[in-house]
Amino acid sequence: MSIEQYLIPESIDECLSLLNRFEGRAMLIAGGTDLVPKLAQKKIEPTVLVDVTGIENFCDLIVTHTDLIVGAGTTHTQVAGNETLAQTWPALTRACGSIGSPQIRNIATLTGNIVTAMPGADAAVALVVLDAAVEIASPDGKRSAAVEDLYAGVGQSKIDSGREIITAIKVPRPQKKHGNAYGRISPRNSFCFPIVNAAAALTCENEKIISARLAMGPVADRPFRPQKAEAVLKGAVLDDLKAIDEAAILASQEANPRSSCLRGCADYRRELLKVLVKQVIMDASERLAR
Ligand SMILES: Cc1cc2nc3c(=O)[nH]c(=O)nc-3n(C[C@H](O)[C@H](O)[C@H](O)COP(=O)(O)OP(=O)(O)OC[C@H]3O[C@@H](n4cnc5c(N)ncnc54)[C@H](O)[C@@H]3O)c2cc1C
């Protein structure tokens, strides 16, 4: 089967009506960096591609008092290079800046990174730790869903991009004293998937951590939150190194990395996680202390 039509709608309504008209034979495409290789390998076989990058305001980045709103067509380059965003959401700007190469980052979108549903997708790991949600438009109306609830298994998203469209990603703006950080370990700095990646987001009141979110990849069938490790951090004082060490060890125990020719054996990757998770917690708490 080959692509018969490539359509570029200018509005969300037009996009939904095109998807509806082709009754499951059409699929959304943004940068195409995940989709095109799958088409070439015949893993998916739509006959129509509907390009979302021409939709009005889809590449907008808006910062409000309560949220960062990332248009669904926003590329990793737009986020990675934004100094204002880096002040409040360094985990996200760093994650986007670590993806692929400049050429990939220039066309690939954060939305695609979520819908592709890979457990180690860098921006998705950061978005999960930042408690981000997506806005979805479908023939049934509009709804929103937490990014971490969109996973149905490795490479399986709950978003049906032959029927519905993500219109924006919403990242809450921290209202209290907050720090977040992201890190990844990979054989090269560029053009290389991570052996492991991790992110931390800490919120503090009276020098105590009142909320701790951690996320890691690719160590499960989705970006993974180690809840025992998070529980150890909650209530700890900011510079409690014992709690940080314990959380890093627990996180590596909760993770379930596979042995892989590309990424190394499971034991090695667990050891790396201990170091990386400690590092991102320390980085996030250092930002908190500022
Ligand atoms: C050489 C190379 C290196 C890479 N390196 C990395 C890396 O280091 N880290 C990493 O995380 N990823 C990496 N990737 C994967 C990829 O670049 C990212 O996942 C990227 O963010 C995908 O975005 P895209 O816009 O290209 O998505 P596309 O390929 O266009 O789409 C991906 C999926 O999202 C759906 N979709 C797109 N937009 C919408 C929408 N608005 N609503 C609903 N569904 C939608 C599509 O239908 C498709 O199912 C790499 C890819 C390549 C080719």
The ligand as an ORCA input file, in Angstrom:
! r2SCAN-3c Opt
* xyz 0 1
  C      17.841      9.730     13.564
  C      16.839      9.875     14.683
  C      17.269     10.138     15.962
  C      16.353     10.254     17.001
  N      16.817     10.504     18.251
  C      15.936     10.590     19.274
  C      16.404     10.827     20.599
  O      17.603     10.977     20.864
  N      15.471     10.882     21.603
  C      14.129     10.738     21.351
  O      13.339     10.812     22.288
  N      13.669     10.523     20.108
  C      14.520     10.437     19.062
  N      14.067     10.196     17.802
  C      12.627      9.974     17.596
  C      11.819     11.199     17.089
  O      12.616     12.177     16.473
  C      11.016     11.869     18.200
  O      10.194     10.938     18.863
  C      10.149     13.031     17.670
  O       9.844     13.880     18.749
  C       8.894     12.606     16.953
  O       8.218     13.778     16.504
  P       7.690     13.955     15.014
  O       7.084     15.317     14.947
  O       8.729     13.647     14.010
  O       6.553     12.847     14.991
  P       5.934     12.082     13.722
  O       6.888     11.069     13.238
  O       5.387     13.047     12.733
  O       4.682     11.372     14.448
  C       4.861     10.405     15.467
  C       3.481      9.924     15.916
  O       2.738     11.011     16.474
  C       1.478     11.165     15.811
  N       1.171     12.591     15.866
  C       1.938     13.631     15.447
  N       1.335     14.803     15.733
  C       0.151     14.500     16.335
  C      -0.919     15.276     16.878
  N      -0.902     16.633     16.871
  N      -1.953     14.617     17.440
  C      -2.002     13.266     17.492
  N      -1.024     12.470     16.987
  C       0.052     13.089     16.424
  C       1.696     10.602     14.422
  O       0.496     10.180     13.826
  C       2.632      9.434     14.739
  O       1.863      8.349     15.185
  C      14.960     10.101     16.741
  C      14.532      9.844     15.425
  C      15.449      9.730     14.410
  C      14.953      9.466     13.011
*
